[in-house]
């Protein structure tokens, strides 16, 4: 049950990072390019990219342990 809870938490993290990524892409001000985004938005984008890449490996390892 603990591994299943961790797996669901990882899924929630992946879905949250997709939400942040879609918000950054779709909700920019009109005329604002990616190079004019504030540094906070760039840090959120980098964190989201790392979360999408690395959380999947952890989730798959927990899934293999669960099975």
Secondary structure, 3 states (H helix, E strand, C coil): CHHHHHHHHHHHHHHHHHHHHHHHHHCCCCCCCHHHCCHHHHHHHHHHHHHHHHHHHHHHHHHHHHC
